[in-house]
Structure formats: structure tokens, C-alpha cells
Amino acid sequence: MNYFTLKNGVKIPALGFGVWQITDAELCKKTVATAIKDGYRLIDTAAVYMNERAVGEGIKASGINRDELFITSKLWVQDTGYEKTKKAIEGTLERLQLDYLDMYLQHWPYGDNIGSWKAMEEYYHQGKIKAIGVCNYTIQHMKDLLEVASVKPVVNQVECHPIFQQKELRAYLKENDIYLEAWSPLGHGVQDLLSHPQFQQIADKYGKETAQVILRWHVQEEAIAIPKSATPSRIKSNFDIWDFELSEQEMNVIRSIDTNQRLSADPADKEWEKSMLERVFDHF
Ligand SMILES: NC(=O)c1ccc[n+]([C@@H]2O[C@H](COP(=O)([O-])OP(=O)(O)OC[C@H]3O[C@@H](n4cnc5c(N)ncnc54)[C@H](OP(=O)(O)O)[C@@H]3O)[C@@H](O)[C@H]2O)c1
């Protein structure tokens, strides 16, 4: 397994396991334990995924030491603001049954994010969160935060896959020594991406699956990838990417597939922002 070193010196696994949409508690617990047994060390959850408690159970069931794991959770939009964020972090720690988080991210750049950032900085200084960052920040959102942050964000988790490679944002993040973490790294499993002939050709050459080629591409681009699967065989195969390396020419073939097409919401879309701010979740 490869690790990247964040700018505050914290080591983060290059490949992690996402648990969005695994809402059934028993399944989530079992899936997290399976993923950890298969070798994953980074688990990516969020308050709004409604499964932090089950993730905590899965971590315990895995039998792996806490200090070998990298646990990420996220602050939901309705919990932004200085006081609410402190409460939200305590809730997350309690549900996960952990006394520290490896990384805590703002889920969307909406609400009182600057107030939230101050609270996150405090938890960072107390050692209760080892790394702080954001999700779904555009370059402008990043600039606004960097202007006021005394602890700089180390990660921006955004939609990223071969047909939406985030080239402009990626370059900006690199300049600022911030890692891009790719959500929907497999394009949410859409078949026209996974069965794309260019991936199939490369996959055949290495005796691999197209999903493995895509995940290998992310890691070689120095992006952290967090694929989700609730299927045991896929959980295993998605992690089996350490025995081959894509050539520069193959990397370029994949880079050329980019159509700059999102599959999900644009964080700069004001209607989306409004709908997120109006959503109500009261049972994390
Ligand atoms: N910060 C954010 O706003 C944000 C937004 C979205 C996601 N995320 C994070 O990113 C993680 C991953 O994103 P995602 O779940 O949207 O997309 P993804 O990981 O790109 O794709 C997951 C989908 O692909 C299928 N799949 C997984 N491995 C496969 C394989 N080897 N072959 C064929 N199909 C495969 C899964 O099906 P099965 O489960 O049926 O196997 C699932 O339907 C989430 O779990 C979450 O942690 C963050």
C-alpha cells in the first residue's frame, strides 16, 4: 500500500474505502470489517451518511489497532458555525467510539464555514483531529479559506474520475501543497466508464480489471481514491492495485479521456447550495 505525506507531516493511505449509501447498520459493520481485513486502512464516512456508529462497530470487529487506521468523517452543512461544529465533532467521535479522528472535512462550502474552520483548528491544536480539510471547494472557495485560515487545509475531497479529472483545480491544489482526494473515483460505477475500451485494453495487458486500472491511475496522479463497494469480491479487487504500474504513455491515454463532465452537483450552483442549506437531518 502506498501512503502520501500531507503538508503537516501526517501520512495518509493513497487508497481508502468509502461508505456512502451503506446505511444498513449490520451490512456497514460487516463491510467495514471486511475492507480492513482486506488491507484498507482509510475509512471515509460522514455524519450525513448515517452510519458512523456502524463504522465504529466495524473498526472494532476488524481487530486492527486504532493507530494503524486512518478514519475520516465530515461536518454536515446544517452544523456549520463555531459552536455547532464543536458539538458536531463531539457527536461524530461519540458515534464512532473514537477519541480522535485522523481527518475531519467540511462536507460542502456552504453555511458559516469560517466559523467552523476556527472550531476545527481548535480540535486540531488539541490533537483530537490530526488533519483538517474540505470537500467540494472550488478554487474561489479555497482562496477565501486560505486567506483567513491559520491552520491550512491539507485535503480537498472532490468529484474526480477519468471523465472529470479536475485538471484546473488539481493544478491549483498542487501549487498550494493540498492533496486532492477523489470521491466517486470509479464514476459511481457507471458502466460506460468501467467498460471504456481504452481501459479494457490496458487492463488486458496487465491481467487486471478496468476498475483497478482507474484506481491505479488515481494513485499515480497522486490523488487519494476512496472507492465504495458493498460487494465482497469488489472490495477485495479494488484494493489489489499494488502489483502493476501504468506507463507514462498509458497515463496520458487516460488523461486524454477527460471530457470535464460532472456526474454530480456543481458546488458553484446556487440552486444546489440553497437545496443543501434547506435539507433537514435531525437523527445523525
Ligand atoms: N465529499 C463528498 O461530497 C462525497 C460525495 C460522494 C462520495 N463521497 C465519498 O466517496 C466514496 C466513493 O464514491 P461513490 O460511492 O459515489 O462512487 P464510486 O466509489 O466511484 O462507485 C461506487 C459504485 O461502484 C460500484 N463498484 C465499486 N467497485 C466496482 C467494481 N470493481 N466494478 C464494478 N462496479 C464497482 C459500487 O457497487 P457495489 O457497492 O454494488 O459493489 C457502487 O455502486 C463514497 O462512499 C464516499 O465515502 C464523498
The ligand as an SDF file (V2000), in Angstrom:
LIG
                    3D

 48 52  0  0  0  0  0  0  0  0999 V2000
  -17.4690   14.5330   -0.0640 N   0  0  0  0  0  0  0  0  0  0  0  0
  -18.4930   14.2890   -0.8350 C   0  0  0  0  0  0  0  0  0  0  0  0
  -19.3230   15.1670   -1.1200 O   0  0  0  0  0  0  0  0  0  0  0  0
  -18.6860   12.9070   -1.3750 C   0  0  0  0  0  0  0  0  0  0  0  0
  -19.6510   12.6670   -2.3670 C   0  0  0  0  0  0  0  0  0  0  0  0
  -19.7970   11.3690   -2.8600 C   0  0  0  0  0  0  0  0  0  0  0  0
  -18.9930   10.3540   -2.3730 C   0  0  0  0  0  0  0  0  0  0  0  0
  -18.0670   10.6060   -1.3880 N   0  0  0  0  0  0  0  0  0  0  0  0
  -17.1970    9.5150   -0.8590 C   0  0  0  0  0  0  0  0  0  0  0  0
  -16.6170    8.8200   -1.9520 O   0  0  0  0  0  0  0  0  0  0  0  0
  -16.9270    7.4160   -1.8420 C   0  0  0  0  0  0  0  0  0  0  0  0
  -16.9920    6.7860   -3.2040 C   0  0  0  0  0  0  0  0  0  0  0  0
  -17.8830    7.4550   -4.0550 O   0  0  0  0  0  0  0  0  0  0  0  0
  -19.1600    6.7730   -4.7310 P   0  0  0  0  0  0  0  0  0  0  0  0
  -19.7200    5.7430   -3.8470 O   0  0  0  0  0  0  0  0  0  0  0  0
  -20.0500    7.8700   -5.1750 O   0  0  0  0  0  0  0  0  0  0  0  0
  -18.6080    6.1570   -6.0950 O   0  0  0  0  0  0  0  0  0  0  0  0
  -17.5520    5.0460   -6.5660 P   0  0  0  0  0  0  0  0  0  0  0  0
  -16.7320    4.5470   -5.4660 O   0  0  0  0  0  0  0  0  0  0  0  0
  -16.9090    5.6510   -7.7650 O   0  0  0  0  0  0  0  0  0  0  0  0
  -18.5280    3.9020   -7.0940 O   0  0  0  0  0  0  0  0  0  0  0  0
  -19.2820    3.1250   -6.2350 C   0  0  0  0  0  0  0  0  0  0  0  0
  -20.2300    2.2970   -7.0950 C   0  0  0  0  0  0  0  0  0  0  0  0
  -19.4640    1.4960   -7.9920 O   0  0  0  0  0  0  0  0  0  0  0  0
  -19.7170    0.1120   -7.7860 C   0  0  0  0  0  0  0  0  0  0  0  0
  -18.4070   -0.5580   -7.8390 N   0  0  0  0  0  0  0  0  0  0  0  0
  -17.4120   -0.5000   -6.9200 C   0  0  0  0  0  0  0  0  0  0  0  0
  -16.3620   -1.2290   -7.3240 N   0  0  0  0  0  0  0  0  0  0  0  0
  -16.6890   -1.7490   -8.5240 C   0  0  0  0  0  0  0  0  0  0  0  0
  -16.0060   -2.6110   -9.4210 C   0  0  0  0  0  0  0  0  0  0  0  0
  -14.8020   -3.0620   -9.1590 N   0  0  0  0  0  0  0  0  0  0  0  0
  -16.6530   -2.9790  -10.5710 N   0  0  0  0  0  0  0  0  0  0  0  0
  -17.9020   -2.5090  -10.8400 C   0  0  0  0  0  0  0  0  0  0  0  0
  -18.6000   -1.7010  -10.0150 N   0  0  0  0  0  0  0  0  0  0  0  0
  -17.9920   -1.3230   -8.8640 C   0  0  0  0  0  0  0  0  0  0  0  0
  -20.3610    0.0030   -6.4140 C   0  0  0  0  0  0  0  0  0  0  0  0
  -21.3000   -1.0500   -6.4100 O   0  0  0  0  0  0  0  0  0  0  0  0
  -21.4510   -2.1320   -5.2080 P   0  0  0  0  0  0  0  0  0  0  0  0
  -21.4260   -1.3890   -3.9070 O   0  0  0  0  0  0  0  0  0  0  0  0
  -22.7800   -2.7340   -5.5040 O   0  0  0  0  0  0  0  0  0  0  0  0
  -20.3190   -3.1140   -5.3450 O   0  0  0  0  0  0  0  0  0  0  0  0
  -21.0770    1.3530   -6.3050 C   0  0  0  0  0  0  0  0  0  0  0  0
  -22.3420    1.3040   -6.9510 O   0  0  0  0  0  0  0  0  0  0  0  0
  -18.2410    7.4160   -1.0620 C   0  0  0  0  0  0  0  0  0  0  0  0
  -18.5290    6.1600   -0.4800 O   0  0  0  0  0  0  0  0  0  0  0  0
  -17.9720    8.4960   -0.0470 C   0  0  0  0  0  0  0  0  0  0  0  0
  -17.1780    7.9990    1.0180 O   0  0  0  0  0  0  0  0  0  0  0  0
  -17.9080   11.8590   -0.9070 C   0  0  0  0  0  0  0  0  0  0  0  0
  1  2  1  0
  2  3  2  0
  2  4  1  0
  4  5  1  0
  4 48  2  0
  5  6  2  0
  6  7  1  0
  7  8  2  0
  8  9  1  0
  8 48  1  0
  9 10  1  0
  9 46  1  0
 10 11  1  0
 11 12  1  0
 11 44  1  0
 12 13  1  0
 13 14  1  0
 14 15  2  0
 14 16  1  0
 14 17  1  0
 17 18  1  0
 18 19  2  0
 18 20  1  0
 18 21  1  0
 21 22  1  0
 22 23  1  0
 23 24  1  0
 23 42  1  0
 24 25  1  0
 25 26  1  0
 25 36  1  0
 26 27  1  0
 26 35  1  0
 27 28  2  0
 28 29  1  0
 29 30  1  0
 29 35  2  0
 30 31  1  0
 30 32  2  0
 32 33  1  0
 33 34  2  0
 34 35  1  0
 36 37  1  0
 36 42  1  0
 37 38  1  0
 38 39  2  0
 38 40  1  0
 38 41  1  0
 42 43  1  0
 44 45  1  0
 44 46  1  0
 46 47  1  0
M  CHG  2   8   1  16  -1
M  END
$$$$
